[in-house]
Amino acid sequence: MLKLDFDTDHIGGSNNSESEIGSLLNEVADLGINIFDTARGYNLSEEI
């Protein structure tokens, strides 16, 4: 299995709405990304 990672550090503190971030994450998943890095240091990325 190919492992592809998406770091969420750039969305955790962004001014984007939850809807926009949800759309982004859905697009990323559709492209085959199967690991989402949500380190606590990425602000709200774990909550979104």
C-alpha positions, -999 to 999 in steps of 0.1 A, spaced: 0 0 0 13 34 -9 13 58 20 7 95 12 7 121 39 -11 155 41 2 179 68 -26 200 82 -4 226 98 -14 252 71 -51 248 78 -51 246 116 -47 284 121 -62 295 88 -91 319 83 -110 295 62 -144 283 72 -150 247 84 -169 241 52 -140 252 30 -116 231 51 -139 201 48 -140 205 10 -102 206 9 -99 175 31 -124 157 9 -105 166 -23 -72 155 -7 -88 121 3 -102 117 -32 -67 121 -46 -56 92 -26 -41 108 5 -45 82 33 -26 98 62 -35 131 78 -9 146 102 -27 165 129 0 173 154 -11 194 184 13 221 173 -9 227 143 -34 247 163 -70 236 155 -61 210 129 -71 181 153 -105 196 159 -114 203 123 
